[in-house]
Amino acid sequence: MPELPDISIYLESLESRIVGATLVRSQIVSPFLLRTFDPPVDTVIEHRVTELRRLGKRVAIGFDNEIWYVFHLMIAGRFQWKATDDQFSKRYGLAQFEFTTGTLILTEAGTKKRASLHVVRSSELEELDPGGIDVLTATLKEFQQSLQLTNRTLKRQLTSPMLFSGIGNAYSDEILHRAQLSPIQHTQKLSSEEVERLYSATQEVMTGWTSLLRKKAKGGFPKKVTAFHREMAVHGKFGEPCPVCGSPVQRIVYADNETNYCATCQTKGKVLADRSLSRLLKSDWPRRIEDWEEGSA
């Protein structure tokens, strides 16, 4: 699922391509994509894009008639940009939006159609914002307040969109590894030093990865947006050596979710057993991917 660094790069790429441009034509291919009916999706045809925003893991495009397109890419949704009249493939495409400067295409791999588009008025926009704090601008006090609002596992709390904006499964693994904290450690049992360490790690990971993805894009439109990067320390690296200590990266698998961690760096050498964790995390570990986005904090 694209997270804060990925969404930030999408927005930067779209900024130079569609802000100031007019939407000429739209085509919704998948009937599962559009989740609203009023206002109609064509309300913004012949209107100019005036603003872009990130709402958690959502991309919001604002038009000069105070109507917004709000996209949630979920797991497999991705944007493509065509500057020319290249033929549109319906095999994976959910929709295409032709601007005066080029065409924005929304694709989704696989058979589970989870990506969504909401068309809303400006007055309704904030209703789609999960409300989590911006971890790049939050103070240590604000971060701690969100973190310790309830006593849940660190993994679950960090990925709650109502508490922290834009952190998902992949980057939470990287943050916890950087902070040298266990994914199942409970939030209200952290020391002040551990909270500060987690706060610093969160800002370092999110800032660092945004910068790295920006360099990879090289000014072009991002083409390979993925949750797995060879530069990552632990996420998607099960069995590979930890870059800090060399111990093999471990994983927790529960329902549709997977957490990667280093036992040596994060859990004092203890390997966390999946079977026992399934019981421990029964009420704290979402069963469905949608629950990571919609579950209450």
Secondary structure, DSSP 8 states (H G I E B T S, - for coil): ---HHHHHHHHHHHHHHHTT-BEEEEEE--TTTB---SS-GGGGTT-BEEEEEEETTEEEEEETTSEEEEEE-TTTEEEEEESS-----TTTEEEEEEETTEEEEEEE-SS----EEEEEEGGGGGGG----B-TTT--HHHHHHHHTSS--BHHHHHT-TTTBTT--HHHHHHHHHHHT--TT-BGGG--HHHHHHHHHHHHHHHHHHHHHHHHHHTTS------S--TT-SSTT-TTSB-TTT--B-EEEEETTEEEEE-HHHHSTT----HHHHHHHTTTTS-SSHHHHHHS--
